[in-house]
Each structure stands twice: as structure tokens, then as C-alpha cells.
Amino acid sequence: MFGRFAVFLCLFLGGFARFSGAQTAISPPDLEFIETIRAAQLNERAVRMFGRDALPATQSGVSSFRVRYRARDRNGQPVTLSALVVLPENGAPRGLVVANHGTTFDRRLSPSRFRFASGARETLQVVLAFSTGGYALAMPDYFGLGDHSGPRRFPLGKLNASSATSLVVAARFVAKSRQIAVGNRLFLTGYSEGAAVALWAQRELENGPKSGWPTRVAPLCGPYDLSGATRVAMLRKPRNFSDFGAQLFLLAGAVHSFSQLHKTPLSRYFAPRMASAVAGAFTPNATDESIVSRLVWAAIAMRARDWNDVLNPAFLRALQQLDTREPLVKTFRENDVFDWKPQAPTLLTALENDAIVPEQNSKNALAAMRKRGAKNVEIEWIRNPKLNHISATGPAFLRARAFFDGAN
């Protein structure tokens, strides 16, 4: 569920383990040109990223834009969010892809901050996978990232979904204003945290007029069953300190986000020393690497090896017992998105033996959706023991591209 910082996490922990009200939104969308990327540049980077035969060469360069657009927060109030929009210069006859990114707490890694020469790896993979194939691309930053100054909503797909659904209209407005033709079809995808955002966005859109329904949806390796499969895996005794560090980062991110959103003290969730570390880690200018480093060193200083050493006992019991009287546990349950009936063809891509977002999330979603009568939901497995949750992003987005191409 997290991105670039995981490389640092593996190196850091692997090395250490050897030793031990008013409407403020802008309408129409506010548009800022970022850069033009030539077709030759796209093709060269695609070969380096995915391999020589992974994608057909494109003949069209693209232009990228930072967009500020209107959405609604959890109370229905208007807010201004930001996003990256990438438009092929020769048009996008295949339609619009809204792609939702994996976890980061670093605003500098927000999609709207992307630059082709030095941007976040996952955003680059998404740009290469879709903008080279005749698609317009839009990537929301989410609440609490990009230009939005409020708290992060991690890992709450239900709350972040409006950043994706509201972007559909904004992205099409941008294309029209730039006189770029975009086909009518709409595709949704996302990796890890973004996969749950994509499913929630699909659910919201399919509750509206059929004209706004997505054509196809490809959630990739996501935590759809937060209160079940994800929670159970989180509580499982870690195999090693590296696993514990990853679990700590994810739960600390969820707790800190919830604490900021609802003004609850961190001591409700963590032992005092870890609560202090969490407060000091998630600062406005923090990087993902600095957050994980702060948390890991605190755990080391506490001689912590599992949740008994770092969590408030009452909160740990609530997690273990799925006690929804605890507001955060209740919020996890409210953000489950595995048990409903999708209408659009939906491909759940899952990584076998995923140690970060367990594959049981996809299995539970498939079973529940089919039980409700969905006939157009499938799982496609990534079975490659050399891949992990971080390195599987590229192959996963290529599968989404192939799935979307099949609709055209």
C-alpha cells in the first residue's frame, strides 16, 4: 500500500535485522501547463521500464497539466483538490483513464507534482502504460495531498473516492479547452490503496445515471476488505522485523490520518513513546523515508517486536475483536468495498503471496460479488516469485492496459 519508501524500508530494516462551509473550489478547473513529452521520449522510457515488446510504440507526444478542481468532502462541503492530467497530442479515441495511486504521505510525490525526468516511479509507469495507447489520463492526488491542505484520508477509499469521480468531469473539461478529442469511454484503475479508491469510485458512479458508468474497471492488489482480510493480516505475528516495520508504517499512517481528521489523541491508539514518535514522524514536510525511519528507530528503542509492545492495550483488543465501538475500527468496516455487485466488467489483479496487501482481499471480493450475482468480475493472478507488492506495479498496470484495450 505504499510506494517509493518501501525500497528504503527493505534496505534499512534488512541491514538492521542483521544486527539484531464556504465554497472555495475553482470552477471551471484551474489549469497549469507542466510539460510536453515527445513520442520518442515516451517510447524510449517505456522500453526501459517494461521491456522492448511490452507496449506498441506510440506516434503521439503528450502534454501534462496540473489541474485544480471541485469535489466534496465527507460532510458534503465543496473543496479544491488537485490532479495530474495527461493528454495525447493526437487525441484520445479510446477514452479517459482515471488512475488512482498507491500510498504516500509525501506531497512531493503527489501525481500533480510529476515531472517526466524525475517523477515518482509509479506515476511514470501509469503515464507510460496509458498515455501511449490512445487514452487521456487523469490521476487524483487525494485529500491531504497535492494542493489540499487538510488531513490525509488513509486508507479510506470511501472518503477518497470523490477525488476520482469529480475528476472525470474536470479532465474532460481540460481536454475540451485544449481542443483534444477524447472518446466517451471511461476506465478506472488503481494500485494498492488506489485500487480500493477505484472500486469505491465505480460503486458511486454506478449508483448514478447509466451514462456515467465506467466501461471497464481494473483494481490492482488492493485492500478491499479492510476490516477482514487486511486487519487479520495486519495482526498476524510478523515473520521478521522488516515485516513488523511495514505493518507499523501502515497502521501508524491510518491512525495518524484518523486522529487528524477527528481530533482524537494518538495515545488512544499507541503506547506513549510510540505515540510521540508517530506525532513527530508525520510532519508536513516529511518524506515516506523519514516517516518509516522515525517509527522504526522508536520501535528499536522500545525493544518492540509485535503490537503488544507498541499499541494501547484497549485499542489492540478492539482490533483483535473487530469491536466497532472503537471509532477507527468502525471506520475500517465502513470503508470495506468487497461486498457489492459491480455492473461494469471488473478485473481484480492480485499478486500471489503478497506480503503487504494480502491476496485474500481479492478472493473475498470475488466470492462476495459473485454471491450477489455479478457475472463480469474475474481475478487475474500475477504469479512471479521475484515480484513483491512494490515491484509488481508495472506488470499490474500493463494488465490493466490490456484489459482496457479489449473494450475497444
Backbone torsions as a table, in degrees:
resi	resn	phi	psi	omega
1	MET	NA	3.7	-179.5
2	PHE	-129.8	162.6	-169.0
3	GLY	-108.0	-116.5	-167.3
4	ARG	-59.3	-32.9	-176.3
5	PHE	-62.8	-20.0	-175.4
6	ALA	-66.4	-30.4	175.6
7	VAL	-60.5	-46.4	176.2
8	PHE	-60.1	-42.3	-178.6
9	LEU	-59.0	-46.4	-178.1
10	CYS	-63.5	-43.1	-179.9
11	LEU	-67.0	-45.9	-177.2
12	PHE	-62.7	-52.4	-175.2
13	LEU	-74.1	-36.3	178.6
14	GLY	-61.5	-43.1	177.9
15	GLY	-65.9	-42.0	-177.9
16	PHE	-68.1	-38.5	-176.3
17	ALA	-59.1	-28.1	179.7
18	ARG	-68.7	-19.2	179.2
19	PHE	-99.9	1.9	-179.1
20	SER	-173.9	NA	NA
21	GLY	NA	-55.1	-169.3
22	ALA	-87.1	149.6	-179.7
23	GLN	-77.6	113.8	-179.0
24	THR	-111.5	-4.6	-177.2
25	ALA	-70.2	157.9	-179.0
26	ILE	-101.1	130.1	178.2
27	SER	-139.8	122.2	1.6
28	PRO	-69.9	172.6	-177.8
29	PRO	-54.7	142.7	176.0
30	ASP	-85.5	131.6	-168.7
31	LEU	-122.4	131.1	175.8
32	GLU	-129.0	119.0	178.3
33	PHE	-66.4	135.4	178.0
34	ILE	-102.9	-61.9	-175.5
35	GLU	-167.0	162.6	170.3
36	THR	-107.2	135.4	-180.0
37	ILE	-118.7	122.0	-176.5
38	ARG	-73.2	155.9	179.6
39	ALA	-58.3	-41.1	-179.5
40	ALA	-62.3	-38.1	177.3
41	GLN	-64.3	-44.0	179.1
42	LEU	-61.8	-45.6	-177.7
43	ASN	-64.9	-41.8	-179.0
44	GLU	-65.0	-43.1	179.9
45	ARG	-70.3	-34.2	179.1
46	ALA	-64.1	-39.8	177.5
47	VAL	-64.6	-43.5	179.4
48	ARG	-65.5	-36.2	-176.1
49	MET	-80.0	-45.0	-169.6
50	PHE	-113.0	-16.4	-173.7
51	GLY	108.7	161.8	-170.2
52	ARG	-66.2	-35.4	-173.1
53	ASP	-106.9	11.9	-174.8
54	ALA	-72.0	-36.2	-177.2
55	LEU	-135.2	143.1	171.8
56	PRO	-64.3	146.7	177.6
57	ALA	-66.1	143.1	177.4
58	THR	-96.3	151.0	176.0
59	GLN	-104.2	1.1	-173.6
60	SER	-117.9	130.0	167.4
61	GLY	-74.3	174.6	-179.8
62	VAL	-134.3	159.2	171.2
63	SER	-120.5	139.3	-179.6
64	SER	-114.6	151.1	-174.2
65	PHE	-141.6	145.0	165.8
66	ARG	-93.8	127.4	-174.8
67	VAL	-120.2	133.5	171.2
68	ARG	-110.6	127.4	-170.5
69	TYR	-142.1	168.0	-175.3
70	ARG	-93.2	137.2	174.0
71	ALA	-142.1	-174.8	178.9
72	ARG	-121.9	140.2	177.6
73	ASP	-86.4	-172.1	-174.6
74	ARG	-65.8	-18.0	177.9
75	ASN	-99.7	8.1	179.6
76	GLY	80.2	9.4	-179.1
77	GLN	-87.3	145.3	-179.6
78	PRO	-70.9	138.5	177.0
79	VAL	-136.6	162.6	175.5
80	THR	-106.8	123.7	177.3
81	LEU	-115.9	170.0	-179.8
82	SER	-128.1	160.4	-176.0
83	ALA	-158.7	164.4	169.9
84	LEU	-99.6	132.3	173.0
85	VAL	-124.3	130.3	-179.5
86	VAL	-122.9	124.6	-175.0
87	LEU	-120.8	124.4	174.5
88	PRO	-66.5	135.4	-177.2
89	GLU	-65.1	-27.7	179.9
90	ASN	-91.1	10.6	179.3
91	GLY	96.2	166.8	-176.9
92	ALA	-128.8	72.8	-175.1
93	PRO	-63.9	-23.5	-177.7
94	ARG	-80.6	-13.3	175.6
95	GLY	116.4	-159.5	-174.3
96	LEU	-113.6	131.0	172.2
97	VAL	-106.7	123.8	169.7
98	VAL	-102.2	113.7	-175.3
99	ALA	-112.8	129.5	-174.5
100	ASN	-108.7	129.6	-168.7
101	HIS	-83.3	163.3	174.6
102	GLY	-76.6	-176.8	-168.6
103	THR	-74.1	131.2	165.2
104	THR	-148.3	152.0	172.1
105	PHE	-113.2	7.2	-177.0
106	ASP	-99.4	111.7	-179.0
107	ARG	-58.0	-28.8	-178.6
108	ARG	-68.0	-16.4	177.0
109	LEU	-98.3	5.9	175.4
110	SER	-60.3	142.6	-179.4
111	PRO	-52.9	-36.4	-178.2
112	SER	-66.1	-13.6	177.9
113	ARG	-93.8	5.3	-173.1
114	PHE	-66.4	137.4	169.5
115	ARG	-130.3	138.8	-171.6
116	PHE	-61.2	-35.4	-175.8
117	ALA	-78.4	-22.0	-171.2
118	SER	-148.6	22.5	-175.4
119	GLY	-82.4	173.9	178.7
120	ALA	-58.6	139.5	-175.1
121	ARG	-59.5	-44.5	-178.2
122	GLU	-63.2	-42.4	178.1
123	THR	-62.0	-41.2	176.9
124	LEU	-60.1	-43.4	178.9
125	GLN	-60.0	-41.3	180.0
126	VAL	-66.2	-44.5	178.7
127	VAL	-59.0	-45.8	-178.9
128	LEU	-67.6	-38.6	-175.4
129	ALA	-68.6	-37.2	-170.7
130	PHE	-110.7	-39.5	-175.8
131	SER	-72.0	-14.8	175.5
132	THR	-85.7	-3.3	-172.9
133	GLY	-114.0	19.8	179.8
134	GLY	84.9	20.9	178.0
135	TYR	-112.2	141.7	161.3
136	ALA	-78.6	148.0	-174.7
137	LEU	-127.3	136.1	174.4
138	ALA	-134.2	132.8	-179.0
139	MET	-129.6	110.8	178.3
140	PRO	-72.9	151.6	176.3
141	ASP	-83.1	-21.8	-172.8
142	TYR	81.9	167.5	173.1
143	PHE	-66.7	138.5	177.0
144	GLY	84.6	2.7	176.4
145	LEU	-129.6	173.4	-178.5
146	GLY	60.3	-128.6	-177.4
147	ASP	-90.0	-2.9	-179.4
148	HIS	-84.7	125.1	-173.1
149	SER	-92.2	-4.0	-177.7
150	GLY	-78.2	-177.9	-178.5
151	PRO	-66.5	152.1	172.3
152	ARG	-67.9	146.6	176.2
153	ARG	-112.2	64.8	-178.3
154	PHE	-104.3	136.3	-5.3
155	PRO	-102.7	53.4	-165.1
156	LEU	-95.2	89.1	-176.2
157	GLY	-60.7	-34.2	179.9
158	LYS	-62.3	-39.7	-178.9
159	LEU	-76.7	-30.1	-179.0
160	ASN	-86.2	-11.9	-172.9
161	ALA	-60.7	-33.3	-178.2
162	SER	-66.4	-22.3	175.7
163	SER	-66.6	-27.7	178.1
164	ALA	-86.7	-46.6	-176.9
165	THR	-65.9	-39.2	-179.7
166	SER	-70.3	-23.8	-178.5
167	LEU	-72.4	-22.6	-178.8
168	VAL	-57.6	-52.3	179.9
169	VAL	-65.0	-42.8	-178.5
170	ALA	-61.8	-43.2	-178.5
171	ALA	-65.3	-40.8	178.8
172	ARG	-66.7	-35.3	176.3
173	PHE	-62.5	-43.2	179.5
174	VAL	-61.4	-46.0	179.9
175	ALA	-60.0	-43.3	-179.9
176	LYS	-64.4	-40.1	-179.3
177	SER	-66.6	-25.4	178.2
178	ARG	-96.4	5.2	178.9
179	GLN	58.8	41.6	175.2
180	ILE	-107.7	118.9	-179.8
181	ALA	-73.7	130.3	179.2
182	VAL	-125.7	129.0	179.3
183	GLY	-61.0	163.1	-173.7
184	ASN	-75.0	-18.0	-173.9
185	ARG	-73.1	146.0	-179.9
186	LEU	-122.6	131.5	179.4
187	PHE	-125.1	140.6	178.9
188	LEU	-120.4	137.4	174.2
189	THR	-150.2	175.8	178.0
190	GLY	171.1	153.8	-177.5
191	TYR	-115.0	136.6	174.4
192	SER	59.8	-121.0	176.0
193	GLU	-51.0	-40.5	-179.3
194	GLY	-65.6	-24.1	177.1
195	ALA	-67.4	-40.8	176.8
196	ALA	-67.5	-37.1	175.3
197	VAL	-61.3	-42.4	179.7
198	ALA	-62.2	-43.5	179.1
199	LEU	-65.4	-40.6	176.6
200	TRP	-64.7	-39.5	177.3
201	ALA	-62.9	-42.0	176.4
202	GLN	-59.3	-46.2	-178.9
203	ARG	-60.4	-43.2	179.6
204	GLU	-66.3	-43.7	-179.1
205	LEU	-65.3	-37.8	-178.2
206	GLU	-76.7	-9.0	170.3
207	ASN	-85.3	-4.6	179.5
208	GLY	-105.8	-164.6	-179.7
209	PRO	-58.6	142.8	-176.4
210	LYS	-61.5	-26.6	179.3
211	SER	-62.6	-20.8	-179.9
212	GLY	-99.4	3.7	-178.4
213	TRP	-68.9	147.1	175.2
214	PRO	-71.4	154.8	178.9
215	THR	-78.9	-47.6	175.8
216	ARG	-147.4	154.3	-177.7
217	VAL	-134.6	135.6	-178.5
218	ALA	-132.1	84.0	173.8
219	PRO	-76.6	137.6	-171.0
220	LEU	-122.5	111.3	170.2
221	CYS	55.0	53.4	-172.7
222	GLY	-109.6	161.5	178.6
223	PRO	-89.6	71.0	-175.7
224	TYR	-73.1	-30.4	-178.8
225	ASP	-109.0	74.7	-176.0
226	LEU	-62.0	-45.3	-173.9
227	SER	-80.7	-11.7	-178.7
228	GLY	-111.4	-93.1	-173.2
229	ALA	-58.3	-42.0	-178.5
230	THR	-69.1	-44.4	179.8
231	ARG	-63.5	-44.7	-179.2
232	VAL	-60.5	-44.6	179.4
233	ALA	-65.6	-37.2	179.0
234	MET	-62.7	-36.0	-176.5
235	LEU	-84.7	-12.2	-178.5
236	ARG	-62.9	142.4	-180.0
237	LYS	-59.3	125.5	-176.4
238	PRO	-65.3	145.5	-179.9
239	ARG	-72.5	-29.5	-178.3
240	ASN	-158.2	176.6	-176.8
241	PHE	-68.8	-28.6	176.8
242	SER	-62.5	-44.6	177.2
243	ASP	-62.1	-41.4	180.0
244	PHE	-63.7	-39.2	177.1
245	GLY	-62.1	-40.9	177.3
246	ALA	-64.7	-44.6	177.8
247	GLN	-60.6	-41.2	-178.7
248	LEU	-64.1	-42.9	178.1
249	PHE	-59.0	-46.3	-176.1
250	LEU	-67.2	-47.1	-179.0
251	LEU	-69.3	-38.6	177.3
252	ALA	-61.8	-39.2	177.2
253	GLY	-63.4	-42.2	178.7
254	ALA	-65.6	-44.5	-179.1
255	VAL	-65.2	-45.9	-179.1
256	HIS	-62.4	-42.9	177.8
257	SER	-59.4	-46.8	-179.2
258	PHE	-65.3	-40.9	179.3
259	SER	-61.9	-42.4	178.5
260	GLN	-67.8	-37.9	-177.2
261	LEU	-71.2	-36.5	-173.7
262	HIS	-114.0	6.1	175.9
263	LYS	58.2	43.7	176.7
264	THR	-103.7	145.7	-177.6
265	PRO	-72.5	143.3	179.1
266	LEU	-64.9	-23.9	178.9
267	SER	-66.7	-13.8	174.7
268	ARG	-66.9	-24.9	-172.5
269	TYR	-112.7	-35.8	-173.0
270	PHE	-117.6	155.1	168.9
271	ALA	-60.2	151.7	-171.6
272	PRO	-51.0	-44.8	-177.0
273	ARG	-66.7	-39.5	178.1
274	MET	-73.3	-35.0	176.5
275	ALA	-59.1	-41.0	177.7
276	SER	-65.0	-40.1	179.0
277	ALA	-65.2	-40.7	179.0
278	VAL	-63.6	-44.0	179.5
279	ALA	-61.2	-38.1	-179.7
280	GLY	-79.6	-19.2	-177.3
281	ALA	-81.8	-43.4	-173.6
282	PHE	-92.0	72.5	178.1
283	THR	-99.5	162.7	-176.2
284	PRO	-57.1	-31.6	-177.3
285	ASN	-102.1	12.3	-177.4
286	ALA	-68.1	146.8	168.3
287	THR	-98.5	163.4	176.4
288	ASP	-60.8	-37.2	179.6
289	GLU	-64.9	-42.8	-178.6
290	SER	-68.3	-33.4	178.5
291	ILE	-64.8	-50.8	-177.2
292	VAL	-65.0	-36.0	178.6
293	SER	-63.1	-44.7	-179.7
294	ARG	-62.7	-43.7	-178.8
295	LEU	-67.4	-41.8	-177.9
296	VAL	-66.2	-44.1	179.5
297	TRP	-64.0	-35.6	176.4
298	ALA	-64.2	-42.9	178.9
299	ALA	-63.6	-38.7	178.2
300	ILE	-63.9	-45.6	-179.5
301	ALA	-62.4	-31.1	179.1
302	MET	-84.8	-3.0	-174.4
303	ARG	56.2	38.4	-176.2
304	ALA	-82.4	141.2	177.0
305	ARG	-128.1	-16.8	177.4
306	ASP	-156.5	-175.2	-172.8
307	TRP	-65.0	-26.9	179.3
308	ASN	-59.8	-25.4	-176.2
309	ASP	-88.1	-17.3	-172.4
310	VAL	-123.8	-19.1	-175.8
311	LEU	-97.4	150.6	168.3
312	ASN	-60.7	128.2	-175.4
313	PRO	-55.7	-37.1	-179.2
314	ALA	-65.9	-40.2	178.9
315	PHE	-69.2	-40.1	177.9
316	LEU	-60.0	-43.2	177.7
317	ARG	-61.8	-41.2	179.6
318	ALA	-62.2	-40.2	176.7
319	LEU	-64.7	-46.1	-177.2
320	GLN	-64.3	-36.3	-175.5
321	GLN	-96.4	3.2	-175.2
322	LEU	49.8	50.9	-177.5
323	ASP	-86.4	101.8	-175.3
324	THR	-76.8	3.3	169.2
325	ARG	-70.9	-22.0	171.6
326	GLU	-79.1	119.8	-172.8
327	PRO	-56.8	-37.0	-179.6
328	LEU	-68.9	-40.2	176.4
329	VAL	-62.6	-41.3	177.0
330	LYS	-61.0	-39.8	179.5
331	THR	-65.9	-38.9	174.0
332	PHE	-57.2	-46.5	-179.6
333	ARG	-61.2	-42.3	-178.4
334	GLU	-67.1	-20.4	-179.5
335	ASN	-101.0	7.0	169.6
336	ASP	-61.3	139.8	-177.7
337	VAL	-137.6	30.4	-176.7
338	PHE	-100.8	-17.8	-169.9
339	ASP	-113.2	77.2	176.9
340	TRP	-160.4	179.0	-174.4
341	LYS	-114.8	100.7	175.4
342	PRO	-67.9	151.5	176.6
343	GLN	-99.0	-44.8	-179.2
344	ALA	-73.2	150.8	172.1
345	PRO	-54.2	127.8	-172.3
346	THR	-129.8	124.8	179.9
347	LEU	-112.1	111.3	177.3
348	LEU	-89.3	107.8	177.3
349	THR	-91.9	129.7	-176.5
350	ALA	-130.7	144.2	177.1
351	LEU	-94.7	122.5	178.6
352	GLU	-64.1	132.9	-179.9
353	ASN	63.2	35.5	175.9
354	ASP	-65.6	120.5	-176.4
355	ALA	-88.1	-8.6	-177.1
356	ILE	-104.4	-54.1	175.4
357	VAL	-115.8	101.5	-170.9
358	PRO	-60.0	142.2	-178.8
359	GLU	-62.2	-17.0	179.0
360	GLN	-60.3	-25.5	174.9
361	ASN	-57.0	-47.3	-179.6
362	SER	-70.3	-38.8	178.1
363	LYS	-62.6	-43.9	179.7
364	ASN	-64.5	-39.8	179.5
365	ALA	-64.0	-46.4	-179.4
366	LEU	-60.0	-45.9	-178.1
367	ALA	-63.6	-45.1	-177.5
368	ALA	-68.3	-41.1	-178.4
369	MET	-67.6	-40.6	178.0
370	ARG	-68.6	-34.8	177.1
371	LYS	-62.1	-31.6	177.6
372	ARG	-83.9	1.2	174.1
373	GLY	102.3	5.9	178.9
374	ALA	-71.9	123.9	-178.1
375	LYS	-105.5	-4.6	-172.9
376	ASN	-117.4	28.3	177.2
377	VAL	-113.9	130.6	-179.8
378	GLU	-136.5	160.8	169.7
379	ILE	-109.4	135.7	169.6
380	GLU	-117.4	126.6	-173.1
381	TRP	-94.8	138.6	167.0
382	ILE	-98.1	109.0	-178.2
383	ARG	-114.7	91.8	-179.5
384	ASN	-150.6	105.4	-175.8
385	PRO	-63.2	-13.9	178.1
386	LYS	-80.9	-12.6	-177.6
387	LEU	-98.5	147.8	170.9
388	ASN	-125.1	-174.7	-175.0
389	HIS	-59.9	-29.4	-178.9
390	ILE	-82.5	-47.3	-175.2
391	SER	-77.3	-9.8	-179.5
392	ALA	-84.2	-2.9	-176.4
393	THR	-60.0	-46.9	-178.7
394	GLY	-60.6	-54.9	176.8
395	PRO	-56.2	-35.9	-179.5
396	ALA	-66.2	-44.9	-179.8
397	PHE	-68.3	-31.1	175.0
398	LEU	-65.1	-36.0	177.4
399	ARG	-68.7	-37.2	175.4
400	ALA	-63.2	-42.5	178.4
401	ARG	-59.0	-46.1	179.4
402	ALA	-62.2	-41.1	179.2
403	PHE	-63.2	-42.6	179.5
404	PHE	-69.0	-40.3	179.0
405	ASP	-59.2	-30.7	-178.7
406	GLY	-67.8	-13.4	178.5
407	ALA	-87.8	-7.4	-173.4
408	ASN	-106.6	NA	NA
